[in-house]
Amino acid sequence: MVKDSQIQLLDCTLRDGGQGLEAAYRTNISKVQFSDEIITKSIDHLVKTDIDIVELGYIEKSHFTGHPFANHFTIEGVSKFIPVHRNPKQMYIALFTGPDTENDLIPEWNPNLVEGTRVILRYSELKKSVDYCEMLAKKGYKAFVQPMLTMRYTDDELKMLCDRANEMHAYALYFVDSFGYMQAEDVERLFSFYDERLDPSIRIGFHS
């Protein structure tokens, strides 16, 4: 049984909101952007909450200059938004939209950088994506393994993810309801599947 004290809440307002704003911008639905002021104010408010993990933005190759949607080219770029007055109970992380940044451009972790990295696994590049998570873990980051559209994965593929998460000592392995059609019994089944196979030190993540 999971106790309330074991549950951690991750806020992805900047990352998920930023990706939504970027998609609206690209399709001419909206021209709203995240200014530095909005990003900083949002983080300052989140610091005052009991949220455990704050996602400061996402990292991907983009033609946009600056970070108008909380998007960044590098870990160093997103890490500049780590609050000066940190909440000591919070972890600050970023999301990689895929295994695109060259390995040698990612620095070894140090206290000036985001502590963790969530990586979206591309089903079409599954091995490459999981290897990317392992590379980040070896560089000292807490690796959050994020298989989007988890319902498409076979049991053998999910077992492979559990095995690899154990081997790399991942921080968390997620199951993800990307399009909102996961039912309660699916959530229970996937949680039990992970719980039976993951090392107890690895968190089970659920992105609804």
Disulfide bonds with the S-S distance in Angstrom:
none
